């Protein structure tokens, strides 16, 4: 990946493409690439939907290679949802194809005049920016179907639905999976709204004529990759639990732990959780002719996704992930998998983040717009988002906006981004991450559930404050580095527990780039990324006082443990003191 492409959508005379060497960004990928470019080149006080913001699309350091688990794509910008720096990543085929085409990053800059809509075609011959107004007001599935008729099935696609066109703050960017379904989303932070503001509807990635990226030491790379895969397959989480039941294996686990937020974070357990569990979901998927085991991109050996069919055996959506099942399920008092799956399809099609939308509907339920447990009502609210009605635009702008509009006090957000599926009063470590991450509430930024609940990488009591600051800090550093490699974050389970698997990852990176990689180098990379992100946020006006949870977490004990969030402010302020 020896080049960066800049596409100035607002250039005089129409969009202009230029190419440059990677220069100071050499050796970076994924989140490191997106965050360092945004931190340096985007004015922190710019309007996120204005011409000054940039959308940086970057494959990982190992994307486009023969290495397993290397297909994550990062998208970065100033977030219209949070106002902070944002990196959102997804699986699918886009990262592998973009990397094989030789791009370390594609940067969308400026903002076009007029109301034309564009598609961008990238192949071995270069980049073309093409007006295509036939794509206007189409959602993701119809967009991809239309583009397939023109560009075929041997490419990868990125697209936005109508939510992105309308610049809704919960809008996502879809990446196609191996079957060319738009099911893998850069979901969080409204990145789809930034793509919509640039008037870009779709990106077509065609790597015909290109080959895999070659490592500096092919033999050592093959050997390291083999050991890495062996490590993933022998770990009980990555080798057994996730392939069998997907991420939704966590439903019963978190419900039993009392950390499963229910009815907009009123309690930590849901009576209907067994109906939503990964075990129940897998059984239903197989019974209907779908599958409980599926990779979101070629080269995935964990295979934590699946195919969810309707009662007639027809494809409905990809396997709804744990966060989606929770946000549209227990959080809203809904215990029906078919309803959750239908909402998941609508999220993907309209192009909105499933976490943000599920939490938003729960906030709307708290406002009395519909009742908790109202399945058809939840679907009607999503239809409003799809139609772009005034109510739909409010809901599509996320939980914080919806809470303000309807006067709801219990709004579970940090920096205006909705909390995911773990109650911080029952899992104190994840509360530290929610509060302090640079990205707004985000479980993946420092997944303390691994150690608090699953006892991976150690054992820190989730109901006590001791050890949580150090745990979150170390996980946030490690995550920033993993997000830069193009690796799926789920590799963390194996590398935390198995030193030899971590060494295999270091050997993959080292043998590919012809260097020696150590654990200290990984830590240094993670700190570099986080420091750049923190600096951007500081210049954007964020202070330590924004690194807090909503007050109700401190004031309202949650059953069954009847605890509040107990971390002191001065402790939270220590997370980034390294």
VENVEN-V400039 format. One record per run of one state. SS is the DSSP state (~ for helix, > for strand, _ for the rest). FROM is the first residue (numbers start at 1). TO is the last residue. If there is no record, write none. Layout:
# VENVEN-V400039
{{SS FROM TO} {SS FROM TO}}
This chain:
# VENVEN-V400039
{{_ 1 2} {> 3 8} {_ 9 15} {> 16 21} {_ 22 22} {~ 23 25} {_ 26 29} {~ 30 41} {_ 42 54} {> 55 59} {_ 60 72} {> 73 78} {_ 79 84} {> 85 90} {_ 91 93} {~ 94 100} {_ 101 102} {> 103 109} {_ 110 117} {> 118 123} {_ 124 125} {> 126 131} {_ 132 132} {~ 133 135} {_ 136 139} {~ 140 151} {_ 152 155} {> 156 159} {_ 160 161} {~ 162 165} {_ 166 170} {> 171 171} {_ 172 172} {> 173 175} {_ 176 183} {> 184 186} {_ 187 190} {~ 191 197} {_ 198 199} {> 200 205} {_ 206 217} {~ 218 234} {_ 235 235} {~ 236 245} {_ 246 246} {~ 247 257} {_ 258 261} {> 262 262} {_ 263 266} {> 267 267} {_ 268 272} {~ 273 276} {_ 277 277} {~ 278 287} {_ 288 290} {> 291 294} {_ 295 303} {> 304 309} {_ 310 314} {> 315 318} {_ 319 321} {~ 322 328} {_ 329 329} {~ 330 332} {_ 333 336} {~ 337 350} {_ 351 351} {> 352 352} {_ 353 353} {~ 354 366} {_ 367 374} {~ 375 387} {_ 388 389} {~ 390 395} {_ 396 398} {~ 399 406} {_ 407 412} {> 413 414} {_ 415 416} {> 417 418} {_ 419 427} {~ 428 436} {_ 437 442} {~ 443 445} {_ 446 448} {~ 449 452} {_ 453 467} {~ 468 485} {_ 486 490} {~ 491 497} {_ 498 498} {~ 499 513} {_ 514 518} {~ 519 539} {_ 540 543} {~ 544 546} {_ 547 551} {~ 552 555} {_ 556 557} {> 558 558} {_ 559 562} {> 563 563} {_ 564 568} {~ 569 572} {_ 573 578}}
